[in-house]
């Protein structure tokens, strides 16, 4: 069963999964248990984990470095998907700038030689 934040001490309690959480019925009362916190989000190394994911480091390397399982990292990836997209866009812009600078330098060299 998922990690529950609610203790089930009553022997008549019944649990059923609902979405990401679990509904626990106890004596005519329903208590919604919260889903587990993302292990990568809860890690004190979250900023470093996010940077590594955004930079394209493999899940295996990140898992070994920060002691978070690969499956936890793959579940965490949607949490920072927007950051990953932005990082990829910045990398692409840098590549384009370097290409533009290279072409400009070649044109300047050609003008000096002429």
Buried (B, 14 or more C-beta within 10 A) or exposed (E): EEEBBBEBEEEEBEBEEEEEBBBBBBEEEEBEBEBBEBBBBEBEBBEEBBBBBBEEEEBEEBBEEBEBEBEBBEBBBEBBEEEBEEBEEEEEEEEEEEEEEEEEEEEEEEEEEE
